[in-house]
Amino acid sequence: MNGPMDAGADPFATWDGAYVLGALSPQDRAAFEEHLRSCEDCARAVGELAGLPGLLSQASPEALASVEPEQPPPELLAGLLDRVGRARRRRMLATVCATAVALAACLALVLTSLLGGTGGQQGQPPVAAAMSPVGGAPARANVILTDTDWGTQVQMECAYLGDGGGDYVLVALDEEGESRQLASWYAVPDDTATLRFGTTLRRADIRTLEVRTLDGVQVLRLQVTPGGDAASAAGAQAPVY
């Protein structure tokens, strides 16, 4: 997430976390989405946080309550107080700073209580594939699936080639047909979003990955074989990196 010291150059520089968490008002959200069309830095920051809502949704209240947050070091507290004092004249900046602190705390709790490790499983190389457009949608995406101790790490590069952007979600379907949202992001026309996130679903349990609009329209699709290998909807595996 962009830090508060960036705000002098770009008034939207600290809005990415609040935008991903849905904390902006309708007017501010519209203004920020318009800004994303022309600001690569902010679009990149939103892409880096895109997997967070899906990750947070996987943590139960019991899991979060069982983790006691660590006390921050004194120098960190002093630095935060100093920053808040300098930013008090700017109401929006103070609001976004509070959102950033909450975001970091939630992420730390989830990673500690839910994931419990980041190492990949030995003997299971990552699988890379290109997603296939559905109905001639002007979009393309490449996906890498990597087994981990806690589930599956997903790396994705997605580009929208149309005249206008929009909000999209990545959904995983398991062998029972149950769907799970993994990430959400705002697509900027003719710009590539790089997303990295995780899911507790094992790669072997994922049957389909779909990029959808917020109203459920499929844009891209990727079939995953029962063995955990990925192939495009047309059936041809396509390495991407």
Summary of the structure (lengths in Angstrom):
residues: 241
radius of gyration: 19.0
end to end distance: 25.6
largest distance: 57.8
contacts: 724
relative contact order: 0.15
helix: 35%
strand: 29%
